[in-house]
Amino acid sequence: MSTGPQDGARGRASDMMVWFDFGGVLSPPLGELFRAFEKKTGISPEQLRLAMEDVGHELGLPPLAPIESGAMPEAEWTALLSKALRQRWPGLDQSRAHWDAFGRQWFEGVEVNAPVAEAVRRLGEAGFRVGVLSNNVREWEPYWRAIISPAGELDFVVDSCLHGVRKPEPAIFALAQRTAAAGATDCVLVDDLVENCAAAEAAGWTAVHFRDTEQALRELSAVTGVRLCRLP
C-alpha cells in the first residue's frame, strides 16, 4: 500500500525521504522472532527456516517470495510449510502451530523497536519525510501496522505484497521513488539485510545497514543531521 498525506501536509526541512524496513528494524531482530515462535509452537528456528527454504525451492523462488510478492495467499503457503516440516521431521509435533492464522501467532506479543520508532517520530517532527518500505504479507498487515503505531504518522508505506515486487528487486526502489516523488539521491533506506542495502545503493540511494539499534541510529544521525539517540 502506498499511503500518506500530500506534500506540504507538514513542514519540510529537507527533500530527504527516509525509508525504514519493518522486519528486523522497526520490529525486533528476526532471530528473536524465530525464537519467540519456537516458544509458542515447539518448532525450532532451524526447522522453520529450512522448511521455508524447501517451500521456496519447490516453487523456484526465494523462501518468502511467494507471499511477500502477493502471488500466493497465506493459507496456501502455510499448508506447504506444514508439509515441508512433515517431510523433513515426520514425528514433529505441529499441534501448537496455528497454520490457519500464522501471522497472528507470529506477531503475538511482538513490540516495536522503541528507539527506532522514536527516530521515525523525531525525523518527521524535524520536517523530514518518513515511510516504511517493506517486504511483507497481505494478511499480516493488521498485526505489523499495530506494532509500528508508536512510530506515529508516516508519509508513505510501500508494501511489496500489494505491488508484486520486493526488495532487493530494482523495481521496488523505482516504485518507492515515484510514490514519494523523490529523486534517488534524496532517498535513504534503513534495512537489516545486506542485499537490500546493496540494491538501494545500486539505485542511487543512501543505505544504512542496520546491524544493531545504536549503530544504525548513529549512522542515520550522521546522514540526516538529526540527533536520533541519547547516547554520547
The 8 nearest C-alpha neighbors of each residue, nearest first, counted from 0:
[[1, 158, 157, 161, 156, 2, 162, 159],
 [2, 0, 156, 157, 155, 178, 3, 158],
 [3, 1, 155, 156, 0, 154, 4, 157],
 [2, 4, 154, 155, 153, 5, 1, 156],
 [5, 3, 154, 8, 6, 2, 155, 7],
 [4, 6, 8, 7, 3, 154, 9, 2],
 [7, 5, 8, 4, 9, 154, 179, 11],
 [6, 8, 9, 5, 10, 11, 4, 126],
 [9, 7, 6, 5, 4, 10, 11, 154],
 [10, 8, 7, 11, 126, 6, 123, 4],
 [9, 11, 126, 7, 12, 8, 125, 127],
 [12, 10, 126, 13, 127, 9, 7, 14],
 [11, 13, 126, 127, 125, 10, 14, 15],
 [12, 14, 15, 11, 127, 126, 128, 16],
 [13, 15, 185, 16, 127, 12, 11, 128],
 [14, 16, 185, 13, 186, 127, 17, 128],
 [17, 15, 186, 128, 129, 185, 187, 18],
 [16, 18, 187, 129, 186, 188, 128, 130],
 [17, 19, 188, 130, 131, 132, 187, 129],
 [20, 18, 131, 189, 132, 188, 130, 21],
 [19, 21, 133, 190, 132, 24, 131, 189],
 [20, 22, 25, 24, 133, 26, 23, 19],
 [23, 21, 26, 24, 20, 25, 29, 28],
 [22, 24, 28, 26, 27, 29, 191, 25],
 [25, 23, 26, 21, 22, 20, 191, 190],
 [26, 24, 21, 112, 111, 115, 23, 22],
 [25, 27, 111, 23, 22, 24, 112, 21],
 [26, 28, 23, 112, 29, 31, 24, 25],
 [29, 27, 23, 31, 30, 26, 32, 24],
 [28, 30, 32, 31, 23, 33, 27, 22],
 [31, 29, 33, 32, 28, 34, 44, 27],
 [30, 32, 34, 29, 28, 33, 35, 27],
 [31, 33, 29, 35, 30, 34, 36, 28],
 [34, 32, 36, 30, 44, 35, 31, 29],
 [35, 33, 37, 31, 36, 32, 44, 30],
 [34, 36, 32, 38, 37, 33, 31, 39],
 [37, 35, 39, 33, 34, 38, 40, 105],
 [36, 38, 41, 42, 34, 43, 40, 35],
 [39, 37, 35, 36, 40, 41, 34, 42],
 [38, 40, 36, 37, 41, 35, 95, 96],
 [39, 41, 95, 96, 37, 42, 38, 36],
 [40, 42, 37, 38, 43, 39, 95, 92],
 [43, 41, 37, 40, 46, 47, 44, 36],
 [42, 44, 37, 46, 45, 41, 47, 34],
 [43, 45, 47, 33, 46, 48, 34, 37],
 [46, 44, 48, 43, 47, 49, 42, 50],
 [45, 47, 43, 49, 44, 48, 50, 42],
 [46, 48, 50, 44, 49, 45, 51, 43],
 [47, 49, 51, 45, 50, 46, 44, 52],
 [50, 48, 52, 46, 51, 47, 45, 53],
 [49, 51, 53, 47, 83, 52, 48, 84],
 [52, 50, 48, 54, 62, 49, 53, 47],
 [51, 53, 62, 49, 55, 50, 54, 56],
 [54, 52, 50, 56, 51, 55, 57, 49],
 [55, 53, 57, 51, 56, 52, 50, 80],
 [54, 56, 62, 60, 52, 58, 61, 57],
 [57, 55, 59, 53, 58, 54, 52, 60],
 [56, 58, 54, 55, 59, 53, 60, 52],
 [59, 57, 55, 56, 60, 54, 65, 61],
 [58, 60, 56, 57, 55, 61, 54, 62],
 [59, 61, 55, 58, 56, 64, 62, 65],
 [62, 60, 55, 64, 63, 56, 59, 52],
 [63, 61, 55, 52, 51, 64, 60, 54],
 [64, 62, 65, 61, 67, 66, 55, 51],
 [63, 65, 67, 61, 66, 68, 62, 60],
 [66, 64, 70, 71, 63, 68, 67, 69],
 [65, 67, 69, 71, 68, 64, 136, 63],
 [68, 66, 160, 64, 135, 136, 69, 134],
 [69, 67, 160, 163, 66, 70, 64, 164],
 [68, 70, 160, 66, 67, 71, 163, 161],
 [71, 69, 65, 68, 66, 72, 163, 67],
 [70, 72, 66, 65, 69, 73, 76, 75],
 [73, 71, 74, 75, 66, 76, 70, 69],
 [72, 74, 76, 75, 77, 66, 71, 138],
 [75, 73, 77, 76, 72, 99, 78, 98],
 [74, 76, 78, 73, 72, 77, 79, 71],
 [75, 77, 73, 79, 78, 74, 80, 72],
 [76, 78, 80, 74, 79, 75, 98, 81],
 [79, 77, 75, 81, 80, 76, 74, 82],
 [80, 78, 82, 76, 77, 81, 83, 54],
 [79, 81, 77, 83, 82, 78, 50, 76],
 [82, 80, 84, 78, 83, 79, 77, 85],
 [81, 83, 79, 85, 80, 84, 78, 86],
 [84, 82, 80, 86, 50, 85, 81, 79],
 [83, 85, 81, 87, 82, 86, 50, 88],
 [86, 84, 89, 82, 88, 83, 87, 81],
 [85, 87, 83, 84, 88, 89, 82, 81],
 [86, 88, 84, 85, 89, 83, 50, 46],
 [87, 89, 85, 91, 90, 86, 84, 83],
 [90, 88, 85, 91, 86, 87, 84, 92],
 [91, 89, 88, 92, 85, 93, 87, 86],
 [90, 92, 88, 89, 93, 85, 84, 42],
 [93, 91, 94, 90, 41, 95, 42, 40],
 [94, 92, 96, 95, 91, 40, 42, 41],
 [93, 95, 96, 92, 40, 97, 91, 41],
 [96, 94, 40, 93, 97, 39, 41, 92],
 [97, 95, 40, 93, 94, 98, 39, 101],
 [98, 96, 100, 99, 101, 95, 104, 94],
 [97, 99, 101, 100, 96, 77, 78, 74],
 [98, 100, 97, 101, 74, 77, 73, 78],
 [101, 99, 97, 98, 103, 102, 104, 74],
 [100, 102, 98, 104, 103, 97, 105, 99],
 [103, 101, 105, 139, 104, 100, 106, 138],
 [102, 104, 106, 100, 101, 105, 107, 142],
 [103, 105, 107, 101, 102, 106, 100, 97],
 [104, 106, 102, 103, 107, 101, 36, 32],
 [107, 105, 109, 103, 104, 102, 108, 142],
 [108, 106, 104, 109, 105, 103, 142, 102],
 [107, 109, 106, 110, 105, 104, 35, 146],
 [110, 108, 106, 107, 111, 146, 26, 27],
 [111, 109, 146, 108, 112, 26, 27, 147],
 [110, 112, 26, 146, 113, 147, 25, 27],
 [111, 113, 25, 26, 115, 114, 27, 116],
 [112, 114, 116, 115, 111, 117, 149, 25],
 [115, 113, 117, 116, 112, 118, 212, 228],
 [114, 116, 118, 117, 113, 112, 25, 119],
 [117, 115, 150, 113, 119, 118, 114, 149],
 [116, 118, 114, 120, 115, 119, 121, 113],
 [119, 117, 115, 121, 116, 227, 120, 122],
 [120, 118, 116, 122, 117, 121, 150, 123],
 [121, 119, 117, 123, 118, 122, 150, 151],
 [122, 120, 118, 124, 123, 119, 125, 117],
 [121, 123, 125, 119, 127, 124, 120, 118],
 [122, 124, 127, 120, 126, 125, 121, 128],
 [123, 125, 121, 126, 122, 120, 127, 10],
 [126, 124, 122, 123, 127, 121, 12, 11],
 [127, 125, 11, 12, 123, 10, 124, 122],
 [128, 126, 123, 122, 13, 11, 125, 12],
 [127, 129, 16, 123, 154, 17, 15, 126],
 [130, 128, 17, 154, 153, 16, 18, 123],
 [129, 131, 155, 18, 153, 156, 154, 19],
 [130, 132, 19, 156, 18, 20, 133, 157],
 [133, 131, 157, 20, 18, 19, 156, 158],
 [134, 132, 20, 158, 135, 21, 131, 159],
 [135, 133, 159, 67, 165, 158, 166, 160],
 [134, 136, 67, 133, 159, 160, 158, 137],
 [137, 135, 67, 139, 160, 138, 66, 140],
 [136, 138, 139, 140, 160, 135, 69, 161],
 [137, 139, 136, 140, 73, 102, 141, 72],
 [140, 138, 102, 136, 137, 142, 141, 143],
 [139, 141, 142, 143, 138, 144, 137, 136],
 [142, 140, 144, 139, 143, 145, 138, 146],
 [143, 141, 145, 140, 144, 139, 146, 106],
 [142, 144, 146, 145, 140, 141, 147, 139],
 [145, 143, 141, 147, 146, 142, 140, 148],
 [144, 146, 148, 142, 143, 147, 141, 140],
 [145, 147, 143, 111, 144, 148, 110, 142],
 [148, 146, 144, 149, 145, 150, 111, 143],
 [147, 149, 145, 150, 146, 151, 144, 152],
 [150, 148, 151, 147, 116, 146, 111, 113],
 [151, 149, 116, 148, 147, 120, 119, 117],
 [152, 150, 149, 148, 120, 153, 119, 116],
 [151, 153, 154, 150, 120, 123, 148, 129],
 [154, 152, 130, 155, 129, 3, 151, 156],
 [153, 155, 3, 130, 129, 4, 128, 152],
 [156, 154, 3, 130, 2, 153, 1, 157],
 [155, 157, 131, 1, 130, 2, 0, 132],
 [158, 156, 1, 132, 0, 131, 175, 133],
 [157, 159, 0, 133, 160, 161, 135, 134],
 [160, 158, 165, 134, 164, 162, 161, 68],
 [159, 161, 69, 68, 67, 162, 136, 163],
 [162, 160, 159, 158, 0, 163, 69, 137],
 [161, 163, 159, 164, 160, 158, 68, 69],
 [162, 164, 68, 160, 69, 161, 159, 165],
 [165, 163, 159, 162, 68, 171, 170, 168],
 [166, 164, 159, 168, 134, 171, 167, 68],
 [167, 165, 168, 195, 171, 134, 164, 169],
 [166, 168, 195, 198, 165, 169, 194, 171],
 [169, 167, 166, 170, 165, 171, 164, 198],
 [170, 168, 172, 171, 167, 173, 198, 202],
 [171, 169, 173, 168, 172, 174, 164, 165],
 [170, 172, 174, 173, 169, 164, 165, 168],
 [173, 171, 175, 174, 170, 169, 176, 199],
 [172, 174, 170, 176, 171, 175, 177, 169],
 [175, 173, 171, 177, 172, 176, 178, 170],
 [176, 174, 178, 172, 177, 173, 171, 179],
 [175, 177, 181, 173, 179, 174, 178, 180],
 [178, 176, 180, 174, 179, 175, 173, 181],
 [177, 179, 175, 176, 180, 174, 1, 155],
 [178, 180, 181, 176, 177, 175, 155, 16],
 [181, 179, 177, 178, 176, 182, 175, 6],
 [182, 180, 176, 179, 185, 183, 177, 186],
 [181, 183, 185, 184, 176, 186, 180, 177],
 [182, 184, 203, 204, 185, 186, 181, 202],
 [183, 185, 204, 182, 186, 203, 205, 187],
 [184, 186, 15, 182, 183, 16, 181, 14],
 [187, 185, 16, 204, 183, 184, 15, 17],
 [188, 186, 205, 17, 206, 204, 18, 16],
 [187, 189, 206, 18, 19, 190, 207, 17],
 [188, 190, 207, 19, 206, 208, 20, 18],
 [191, 189, 20, 209, 208, 192, 188, 196],
 [190, 192, 209, 208, 23, 210, 24, 193],
 [193, 191, 195, 194, 190, 196, 208, 209],
 [192, 194, 196, 195, 197, 191, 208, 190],
 [195, 193, 197, 196, 192, 198, 167, 166],
 [196, 194, 167, 198, 197, 192, 193, 166],
 [195, 197, 199, 193, 206, 198, 194, 200],
 [198, 196, 194, 200, 195, 199, 193, 201],
 [199, 197, 201, 195, 200, 196, 167, 194],
 [200, 198, 196, 202, 204, 201, 197, 195],
 [199, 201, 204, 203, 197, 202, 198, 205],
 [202, 200, 198, 203, 199, 197, 204, 169],
 [203, 201, 199, 200, 204, 198, 183, 169],
 [202, 204, 200, 183, 201, 184, 199, 205],
 [205, 203, 200, 183, 199, 186, 184, 202],
 [204, 206, 187, 200, 186, 188, 203, 207],
 [207, 205, 188, 196, 187, 189, 200, 208],
 [208, 206, 189, 209, 188, 215, 190, 219],
 [207, 209, 190, 191, 189, 210, 206, 196],
 [208, 210, 191, 215, 190, 211, 207, 189],
 [211, 209, 208, 191, 215, 214, 212, 213],
 [212, 210, 214, 209, 213, 215, 24, 191],
 [211, 213, 215, 214, 216, 210, 209, 115],
 [212, 214, 216, 215, 211, 217, 228, 230],
 [215, 213, 217, 211, 212, 216, 218, 210],
 [216, 214, 209, 218, 212, 217, 213, 219],
 [215, 217, 219, 213, 218, 214, 220, 227],
 [216, 218, 220, 214, 215, 219, 213, 221],
 [219, 217, 221, 215, 220, 216, 214, 222],
 [218, 220, 216, 222, 221, 217, 215, 223],
 [221, 219, 217, 225, 226, 223, 224, 218],
 [220, 222, 218, 219, 224, 223, 217, 225],
 [223, 221, 219, 220, 224, 218, 225, 205],
 [224, 222, 220, 225, 221, 219, 15, 226],
 [223, 225, 220, 221, 222, 226, 219, 227],
 [226, 224, 220, 223, 227, 122, 221, 125],
 [227, 225, 220, 228, 224, 229, 217, 221],
 [228, 226, 118, 220, 216, 225, 229, 217],
 [229, 227, 230, 226, 216, 217, 213, 114],
 [228, 230, 231, 227, 226, 114, 213, 216],
 [229, 231, 228, 213, 217, 227, 226, 216],
 [230, 229, 228, 217, 226, 213, 227, 216]]
